[in-house]
Amino acid sequence: MHRSIAAEILEALREAADHLDGKLAGTRITLVSVTEDADVRPLNAVLPMTPDE
């Protein structure tokens, strides 16, 4: 039986809350290194994120 979209969203929210609380077990973290001279304007144009995110 497949899980519902709502169940997956709730699980993701719980994982995010745990991550914010410092509980990193089972959390996937992706780090991306970007050089200072990288042109991120094309990314900013398509990603609905603020600079703080």
SVG drawing of the C-alpha trace seen along z (x, -y; Angstrom):
<svg xmlns="http://www.w3.org/2000/svg" viewBox="-3 -38 39 40">
<polyline fill="none" stroke="black" stroke-width="0.4" points="0.0,0.0 1.4,-3.4 1.6,-6.2 -0.4,-9.3 1.1,-12.6 -0.1,-14.1 1.7,-11.4 4.9,-12.1 4.6,-15.9 3.9,-15.3 7.0,-13.1 9.1,-15.7 7.9,-18.4 8.7,-16.3 12.2,-15.6 12.7,-19.3 11.6,-20.2 13.9,-17.5 16.7,-18.9 16.1,-22.4 16.2,-20.9 19.6,-19.4 18.3,-15.8 20.2,-14.8 19.7,-11.1 18.2,-10.0 18.3,-13.5 19.9,-13.9 22.0,-17.0 23.4,-18.2 26.2,-20.8 27.1,-22.6 30.3,-24.6 30.1,-27.7 33.1,-29.8 32.8,-33.6 32.9,-34.3 30.0,-31.9 27.1,-33.6 24.1,-32.6 21.7,-35.0 20.3,-32.2 19.4,-30.2 17.9,-33.1 15.7,-33.7 14.1,-30.2 14.2,-29.4 11.5,-31.0 13.8,-31.7 15.0,-34.8 18.7,-35.4 18.3,-34.2 17.1,-30.8"/>
</svg>
